[in-house]
Amino acid sequence: MPSIFWIGAGLAAVICLIGAFTGARSRTATFGSGAAMGAYIGFMIAFPLIAIGISSS
């Protein structure tokens, strides 16, 4: 896999962890809901990099 794929995957993972941390610290949200939202937002942000990496491999 090209390095641009791993940049996108790493970006999505970091945003997922940030969402999980934020959800765990929140009074109204939970760890799971924060992780789910982080995973969704992270994948949407990193999708172009992941798609370019997959298509150029």
N, C-alpha and C positions, 0 to 999 in steps of 0.2 A: 504494500500500500504506500502511496506517496505521502510525504510529510504533511501535506495540506489536510489530508483526511484525519491524521492524528491531532492536528491543531484544532479542528472542529470537534472531534470527540472529546478532547481535553477541555475545551471551552464549555461544552454541554455538561460534562461531569462537574466542573467547578460551579456552574450556575445551579445545578441540581443540589450540590452540597450547601450552597448559600441559601437556597430555598428551604432545605431541611433544617438548617440551623435557625433560620428566621421563624419557621413554623414551630419549632421546639421552644423558642423563647417567647412566642406570642401567648397572650391570655386566651384568645378566642380560637386560634387555629391549633392544629396538632402537628406532630413530626411528619406523619404520613401525608397530610394534605399539603404541607409545605414542600415536601419532597416531590409530590406529584406535580404541583404547580411549577417547581423549579425544573423538573425534567421536561415538562411541556415547553416552557419558555426557553430553556436551554437548547432543546432540539430545534425549535423554530428559529432561533438566532443562528445556530451552527449548521443548519441544513444546507445552505449553499456550499459551505466548505466541505461538508461530508459528501455531497453529491458530486462536486468536482473531483474529489479524491477517488471516489468509486469509479467514475466514468473514465478517468485517466489511468486507471491501473490495468 
